[in-house]
Amino acid sequence: MALQFELVTPERLVRSEAVHMVVVPGSEGEFGVLEGHAPLMSTVRDGLVSIYKTEGSQPETIAVEGGFAEVNEKGLTILAERVSA
């Protein structure tokens, strides 16, 4: 089972893939999202999004600046103001 994850900026789709878990730097603190997570919307603070492709793997990190995160029945979408390469 996998979580459908999308990372989007106003300019482009940065990432769209099935992953095990994503840890998001929410404005109220970091939160992890797995498949089947309850619906949620949160603002995103500047920080690192950690992407775990498989259970127990080392995370890949992507720096984001601001935005929103939405978890729904389709998966997790992060709408970031900016993504640092």
N, CA and C atoms as a LAMMPS dump frame, in Angstrom:
ITEM: TIMESTEP
0
ITEM: NUMBER OF ATOMS
255
ITEM: BOX BOUNDS ff ff ff
-5.0000000000000000e+02 5.0000000000000000e+02
-5.0000000000000000e+02 5.0000000000000000e+02
-5.0000000000000000e+02 5.0000000000000000e+02
ITEM: ATOMS id mol type element x y z
1 1 1 N 0.849 -1.167 0
2 1 2 C 0 0 0
3 1 3 C 0.896 1.232 0
4 2 1 N 0.475 2.261 -0.727
5 2 2 C 1.325 3.442 -0.857
6 2 3 C 0.484 4.708 -0.815
7 3 1 N 1.143 5.769 -0.414
8 3 2 C 0.543 7.095 -0.348
9 3 3 C 0.849 7.833 -1.645
10 4 1 N -0.156 8.379 -2.297
11 4 2 C 0.08 9.197 -3.487
12 4 3 C 0.475 10.595 -3.023
13 5 1 N 1.668 11.044 -3.418
14 5 2 C 2.236 12.31 -2.972
15 5 3 C 2.5 13.226 -4.159
16 6 1 N 2.064 14.489 -4.033
17 6 2 C 2.364 15.502 -5.044
18 6 3 C 2.9 16.746 -4.362
19 7 1 N 3.961 17.293 -4.932
20 7 2 C 4.547 18.554 -4.488
21 7 3 C 4.466 19.505 -5.665
22 8 1 N 3.764 20.627 -5.454
23 8 2 C 3.471 21.566 -6.537
24 8 3 C 3.866 22.972 -6.119
25 9 1 N 4.408 23.751 -7.07
26 9 2 C 4.636 25.177 -6.869
27 9 3 C 3.766 25.916 -7.878
28 10 1 N 3.662 27.245 -7.777
29 10 2 C 2.887 27.971 -8.778
30 10 3 C 3.429 27.789 -10.208
31 11 1 N 4.712 27.448 -10.324
32 11 2 C 5.325 27.311 -11.641
33 11 3 C 5.236 25.913 -12.242
34 12 1 N 5.26 24.875 -11.35
35 12 2 C 5.361 23.528 -11.922
36 12 3 C 5.013 22.435 -10.913
37 13 1 N 4.824 21.247 -11.46
38 13 2 C 4.685 20.041 -10.655
39 13 3 C 6.1 19.549 -10.369
40 14 1 N 6.499 19.548 -9.107
41 14 2 C 7.853 19.171 -8.723
42 14 3 C 7.974 17.654 -8.569
43 15 1 N 6.977 17.021 -7.982
44 15 2 C 7.05 15.593 -7.687
45 15 3 C 5.65 15.015 -7.679
46 16 1 N 5.496 13.832 -8.246
47 16 2 C 4.241 13.091 -8.188
48 16 3 C 4.601 11.614 -8.192
49 17 1 N 4.397 10.952 -7.052
50 17 2 C 4.789 9.551 -6.955
51 17 3 C 4.104 8.876 -5.771
52 18 1 N 4.139 7.556 -5.791
53 18 2 C 3.637 6.762 -4.672
54 18 3 C 4.8 6.525 -3.72
55 19 1 N 4.592 6.824 -2.43
56 19 2 C 5.636 6.69 -1.417
57 19 3 C 5.058 6.011 -0.175
58 20 1 N 5.941 5.68 0.771
59 20 2 C 5.49 5.061 2.023
60 20 3 C 4.967 6.119 2.995
61 21 1 N 5.767 7.191 3.21
62 21 2 C 5.393 8.219 4.183
63 21 3 C 6.06 9.533 3.828
64 22 1 N 5.385 10.641 4.204
65 22 2 C 5.948 11.983 4.044
66 22 3 C 5.8 12.708 5.375
67 23 1 N 6.882 13.38 5.805
68 23 2 C 6.836 14.213 7.004
69 23 3 C 6.85 15.666 6.534
70 24 1 N 5.829 16.414 6.956
71 24 2 C 5.59 17.779 6.493
72 24 3 C 5.892 18.775 7.613
73 25 1 N 6.593 19.887 7.301
74 25 2 C 6.827 20.92 8.317
75 25 3 C 5.6 21.831 8.451
76 26 1 N 4.627 21.389 9.208
77 26 2 C 3.4 22.173 9.397
78 26 3 C 3.649 23.385 10.284
79 27 1 N 2.785 24.356 10.192
80 27 2 C 2.951 25.578 10.992
81 27 3 C 2.821 25.311 12.485
82 28 1 N 2.12 24.243 12.864
83 28 2 C 1.96 23.886 14.275
84 28 3 C 2.915 22.774 14.691
85 29 1 N 3.809 22.378 13.801
86 29 2 C 4.758 21.303 14.072
87 29 3 C 4.767 20.307 12.936
88 30 1 N 5.776 19.46 12.922
89 30 2 C 5.878 18.453 11.869
90 30 3 C 4.814 17.38 12.053
91 31 1 N 4.33 16.843 10.926
92 31 2 C 3.393 15.728 10.991
93 31 3 C 3.689 14.75 9.863
94 32 1 N 3.525 13.47 10.186
95 32 2 C 3.743 12.414 9.212
96 32 3 C 2.438 11.968 8.595
97 33 1 N 2.503 11.624 7.298
98 33 2 C 1.316 11.179 6.579
99 33 3 C 1.605 9.823 5.94
100 34 1 N 0.764 8.856 6.253
101 34 2 C 0.785 7.523 5.649
102 34 3 C -0.513 7.342 4.868
103 35 1 N -0.561 6.326 4.019
104 35 2 C -1.805 6.037 3.314
105 35 3 C -2.922 5.814 4.322
106 36 1 N -4.107 6.343 4.039
107 36 2 C -5.25 6.187 4.923
108 36 3 C -5.344 7.24 6.014
109 37 1 N -4.467 8.236 5.982
110 37 2 C -4.494 9.321 6.979
111 37 3 C -5.839 10.046 6.915
112 38 1 N -6.297 10.521 8.044
113 38 2 C -7.545 11.279 8.104
114 38 3 C -7.404 12.564 7.289
115 39 1 N -8.486 13.051 6.681
116 39 2 C -8.427 14.306 5.928
117 39 3 C -7.909 15.447 6.812
118 40 1 N -7.091 16.304 6.219
119 40 2 C -6.426 17.361 6.977
120 40 3 C -5.989 18.467 6.034
121 41 1 N -6.049 19.7 6.511
122 41 2 C -5.445 20.833 5.804
123 41 3 C -4.58 21.564 6.81
124 42 1 N -3.398 22.017 6.361
125 42 2 C -2.472 22.714 7.244
126 42 3 C -1.657 23.707 6.427
127 43 1 N -1.279 24.8 7.07
128 43 2 C -0.299 25.668 6.436
129 43 3 C 1.068 25.011 6.629
130 44 1 N 1.981 25.349 5.737
131 44 2 C 3.33 24.787 5.766
132 44 3 C 4.314 25.907 6.054
133 45 1 N 5.211 25.665 7.021
134 45 2 C 6.246 26.649 7.318
135 45 3 C 7.488 26.311 6.507
136 46 1 N 8.43 27.243 6.448
137 46 2 C 9.7 26.978 5.791
138 46 3 C 10.379 25.807 6.492
139 47 1 N 10.854 24.858 5.732
140 47 2 C 11.514 23.701 6.332
141 47 3 C 11.735 22.606 5.314
142 48 1 N 11.993 21.407 5.813
143 48 2 C 12.276 20.259 4.962
144 48 3 C 11.117 19.279 4.948
145 49 1 N 10.713 18.89 3.749
146 49 2 C 9.758 17.802 3.565
147 49 3 C 10.599 16.537 3.459
148 50 1 N 10.304 15.532 4.288
149 50 2 C 11.045 14.268 4.266
150 50 3 C 10.19 13.206 3.601
151 51 1 N 10.725 12.589 2.549
152 51 2 C 9.992 11.61 1.749
153 51 3 C 10.623 10.237 1.949
154 52 1 N 9.843 9.316 2.501
155 52 2 C 10.299 7.943 2.713
156 52 3 C 9.681 7.078 1.615
157 53 1 N 10.492 6.633 0.675
158 53 2 C 9.963 5.864 -0.46
159 53 3 C 9.451 4.494 -0.043
160 54 1 N 10.136 3.86 0.93
161 54 2 C 9.703 2.563 1.444
162 54 3 C 9.843 2.565 2.956
163 55 1 N 9.173 1.639 3.61
164 55 2 C 9.263 1.536 5.067
165 55 3 C 10.699 1.23 5.47
166 56 1 N 11.237 2.01 6.406
167 56 2 C 12.586 1.793 6.897
168 56 3 C 13.684 2.422 6.063
169 57 1 N 13.323 3.066 4.96
170 57 2 C 14.345 3.685 4.109
171 57 3 C 14.799 5.024 4.677
172 58 1 N 15.938 5.499 4.205
173 58 2 C 16.417 6.828 4.566
174 58 3 C 15.602 7.847 3.779
175 59 1 N 15.239 8.972 4.406
176 59 2 C 14.388 9.934 3.694
177 59 3 C 15.167 10.789 2.699
178 60 1 N 14.475 11.166 1.655
179 60 2 C 14.949 12.208 0.741
180 60 3 C 14.309 13.493 1.245
181 61 1 N 15.052 14.586 1.3
182 61 2 C 14.483 15.837 1.796
183 61 3 C 14.449 16.887 0.692
184 62 1 N 13.402 17.688 0.741
185 62 2 C 13.237 18.804 -0.19
186 62 3 C 12.879 20.029 0.642
187 63 1 N 13.622 21.12 0.464
188 63 2 C 13.356 22.357 1.196
189 63 3 C 12.187 23.093 0.553
190 64 1 N 11.235 23.501 1.387
191 64 2 C 10.081 24.261 0.906
192 64 3 C 9.976 25.56 1.692
193 65 1 N 9.347 26.532 1.063
194 65 2 C 9.094 27.82 1.715
195 65 3 C 7.609 28.11 1.629
196 66 1 N 6.945 28.016 2.768
197 66 2 C 5.526 28.356 2.865
198 66 3 C 4.621 27.496 2.011
199 67 1 N 3.326 27.707 2.191
200 67 2 C 2.331 27.017 1.385
201 67 3 C 1.279 26.319 2.229
202 68 1 N 0.652 25.33 1.615
203 68 2 C -0.426 24.573 2.244
204 68 3 C -0.245 23.089 1.957
205 69 1 N -0.741 22.265 2.86
206 69 2 C -0.758 20.812 2.661
207 69 3 C -2.195 20.342 2.811
208 70 1 N -2.596 19.432 1.937
209 70 2 C -3.935 18.847 2.02
210 70 3 C -3.815 17.333 1.939
211 71 1 N -4.449 16.666 2.899
212 71 2 C -4.558 15.213 2.876
213 71 3 C -6.02 14.903 2.62
214 72 1 N -6.288 14.072 1.603
215 72 2 C -7.657 13.624 1.34
216 72 3 C -7.606 12.164 0.908
217 73 1 N -8.729 11.637 0.441
218 73 2 C -8.78 10.218 0.082
219 73 3 C -7.85 9.868 -1.074
220 74 1 N -7.422 10.869 -1.858
221 74 2 C -6.518 10.62 -2.989
222 74 3 C -5.05 10.613 -2.57
223 75 1 N -4.719 11.207 -1.41
224 75 2 C -3.335 11.242 -0.959
225 75 3 C -2.968 12.584 -0.358
226 76 1 N -1.694 12.963 -0.479
227 76 2 C -1.164 14.205 0.076
228 76 3 C -0.698 15.116 -1.04
229 77 1 N -1.152 16.361 -1
230 77 2 C -0.68 17.381 -1.926
231 77 3 C -0.126 18.535 -1.118
232 78 1 N 1.098 18.944 -1.436
233 78 2 C 1.701 20.133 -0.841
234 78 3 C 1.781 21.187 -1.929
235 79 1 N 1.153 22.336 -1.667
236 79 2 C 1.211 23.481 -2.566
237 79 3 C 2.204 24.46 -1.932
238 80 1 N 3.442 24.416 -2.386
239 80 2 C 4.511 25.218 -1.791
240 80 3 C 4.691 26.533 -2.548
241 81 1 N 4.959 27.606 -1.809
242 81 2 C 5.247 28.881 -2.454
243 81 3 C 6.528 28.787 -3.258
244 82 1 N 7.514 28.076 -2.703
245 82 2 C 8.813 27.932 -3.37
246 82 3 C 9.472 26.645 -2.903
247 83 1 N 10.204 26.02 -3.827
248 83 2 C 10.988 24.825 -3.516
249 83 3 C 12.432 25.135 -3.848
250 84 1 N 13.326 24.882 -2.884
251 84 2 C 14.755 25.098 -3.109
252 84 3 C 15.373 23.831 -3.661
253 85 1 N 16.194 24.001 -4.669
254 85 2 C 16.829 22.842 -5.324
255 85 3 C 17.981 22.311 -4.498
